[in-house]
């Protein structure tokens, strides 16, 4: 019986390893293709490692366009949006789950209805509002137009629903205000959900393309996706300099990889805490 269990466990680990390798292979292919020549990329059968690695491709790609500025713009904008969405969604979700007021159910229904509306459907009115506020072609426009997310509110609301209302009432009996209960009780208990929210929001905003391109025209405000597109098309690299394209794509995902590595431990600690597992 023990041998069957160990065999099943080994098979599960092998399956998970195979899935992990399959998911990691595109990233490996992208980074190694940056070290090849253009002809070697299209070679068949393909090579898993270049015959003569051209590390200079990374330097050439970095110097060919202001990718440092593109990455900095994306990190600043995405980081600010994450912070604002966490604050806004936490306050709204707390009000919807642990506060009593008139039309609470109606407001919840409106938010759920807004969740079903495609984001592209609000581009035109959002553009007109930013134009009236003179926020087009600015960092403020990029950030404030994404400061509130229906998905974020819905996600945190579902997390707050798992917290016992008696715990909130106990805090109120001890004299704690709603803001203190929210930031010192609710958020620590649902930390994993906030980390997931931060990851999803940062990745989506970091890679956002259409909306930033619509409201900004200044090249100094371009985010990573728009910067890569300019490098591919306007720089004449599309179809001609695939090693440089692969190199540029490789170093633009570094902030996302670092964020995932940092958040992974937090997610696991939060899950273990909520499950009652002691490390």
N, C-alpha and C positions, 0 to 999 in steps of 0.2 A: 504493500500500500504506500509506503514511504517512497519507494522507487518510482511509482506512478506519479506521485505528487511532484517529485523532483524533476521528472521528465517533462511534465506539463509546465512547470515553472521555467525550465530551460527553453522549451519551445516558445513560451510567451516572450521571454527575453530576446530570443533570436528574431521573432516576428517584429517586436518593437524596434530592435536595432536595424532591421531591414527597412522598416518604414522611415526611421530617422535618416538613414543614408539616402533613401530615395528623395526625401524632402530637402536634404542638404546638397544633393548633387547639382541642382541648377546654380546655386551660389558658387560651388567649386568650379563649375564650368565657366561661369562669368569671370571669376578672378583669374583662372588660368588662361582663358582666352585673351585677357589683357596682356599676357606675356608672349603671345604668338605674333606671327606676321599675318597679314590679311589672307594670304594664300593658304597658310597652315590652318586657319580657322575653318576654311571650306574644304579642307582635305578629307578624302574618304579612302579608307576608314579613318574616323577621327582619332586624334591622339589625346590621351588623358593628361599628358604633360608635354610642354613644348621642347623641341630638340635643343634650342638655344633660348632660354628665357630672356626676354627683353624688358628688364625692370625699368628701363628709361621710358617706357610707354606711360607709366603712371605719372612720372614727372612731366612729360610732354603734355599729357591730358590736363594735368592740374594747371599748367601755365597757359594752355590754349584758351581758357575762359576763366572768369573770376568765380571759380567754384567755391572758394572759401567764403565769399560774400553770399552766394546762393545758400550755402549750408547755414551760415549764421542767420540769414533772414528767416529761413524755415524753422530753425531751432527757437529763435526769439518769438516768432509769431505763434508757432505751435505750443510753446511753453506757456505763453500768456493766455492763450485760449484754454488750455488745460486747467490753469489756475482759476480762471473765471467760471468755467463750466462746473468745476468741483464746488465752488462756493454757491453758485446759483442753484445747481441741482440739489445740493444738500439742504439748503433752506426751503426750497419748494417741496422736496420730498418729505421733509420733516413736518411741514404744515399740512400736507395731504394725508399723513399717516398718524400723527400724534397730537394734532391740534383740532379743536372743535370750532367751527364757524359756519355761517349760513352759506348755502350754495356750494358746499364742499364737494358733494357728489357731482354737481354740474361742472365745476371746474376740472375735476378729474376726468370727466367724459370729454371735455374740450381738449385736454392734453392728449388723451388717447386718440381722439380724432385727428389731431395734428400729427401724430406719429404715422398715420397712414397717408399723409400728403407727401408726394415726391418733392425732394429738395429743389429740383429744377423748376417746379411750379411757382416758387416764391422768388426766383432770381430777378424777375422784372420789377415787382414792387420793392424788393430789397435794394435794387440798383437805384430806383427813383428816390427812395428815402435817403440813401447815402449821398446822392447828388444834392438833395435839398439841405442836408447837413454839412455839405462841403467836405465830405470824408472820402471822396473818391481819390484814388492814387495816393494812399497814405497807409502807414502802419495802423493807425487808429481804425480806419475803415476795414482793413483785413481782420483785425482782432475783434472789434465790437460787433461786426456782422455775424460772428460765430460764437459770441459770448454765451448764448443760451441754446441748448439742444434738448429737443423733446426726448430723444433716445436716452440722454444722460439722466433726465428727470425720471423716466420710466425705470431705468436700471437701478438707480439709488432708491426709488420708491419700493421696488420689489425687495431690496435688501433691508430697508427699514421695517417692512412688514414682518420680517422674521424676528425682530426685537420685541420682547414682551412689553406690552403697554404698562404693566405693573412696575417695570423698572423705571419708566419715565415718571410715573406717578410718585414713586419713592423719591426720586430726585426732586420733584416739586415739593413734596412734604418737607424735605430737608432744606428747602429755601432756595434751590437752584433755579436760575432763570432758564427760559427756553434756549437761549443762545449757549449757555453753559452746558445744558444737557446735550445739545446737538454736538458741540465740539469736543466735549470731554467724555461723553458716554456713547453716543450713537456712532460717531465716526470711528473710534477705536474698535468697537465691536464689529463694524462692517468694513474694516480696512481693506480686505481683499477685494471687495466690490469697487472701492475707490481706486485701487491700483489697476484693476482691469479697465475701469473707465479711463484712467489716465493713459494707459497703453493704447487703447482703441482710439481715443481722441487725438493723441499725439501722432500716431501713425497716419490716421486719415488726414489730418491737417498738414503734416509734413509732406505728404504726397499729393496734396490737393493741387489741382491744375486748372480746371475750367473757371471756377469762381475768382481766384486771384488774377487770372489772365483777363477776366472780364472787367474788373474794377481797378486794375493798375496798368499803367502804360510806361511808367518810369523803369528803365532797365535796372536801376539800383535797388528796386523793390522786388525783383524777381525771386521766386522761390525755387527750390531744387528742380521740380518737374518742368517749370517753364525754362529754367536755365539749361537743362539737358536738351529740351526741344530746340532751343536756340543753337546749341552746340551741334546738334544732329543736322539741322536743316540750314540755318543761316550761315553756319561756318563751313558748309560744304562737306561735312564729315559723313553724312548719311550715305551708306553704300560704298564708301571709299576708305574710311578709316575705322573699321570695326574694332580693332584692338584698342584704339583710344576711346571709343564709345563704351566698350566693356570696362576699361579702366575708370572712366568717369562714373559709370553706374556703380562700380565697386566701392569707391570711396564716399559716394553720397549716401550709402546705406549704413555706414559706420555708426552714426548717431543712433540709428534704430537698433542695431545690434547691442550697443552699449546700454541703451535703455532697457532692452529685454533682459540682458544679463543682470542688471541691477534689480529689476523688478521681479525676476524669477524667484529669488530668495525670499523676498517679501511676501509674494503670493503663497509660497510653500509654508512659510511660518504662520501666515494668517489662516490657511486651510487647516494646518495641524492644530492651531489654537482653537479654532471653531469646532474641530472634531474631538478635542480632548486628548490629543496625542502629545506626549511630552518628549522633547528631544533629548 
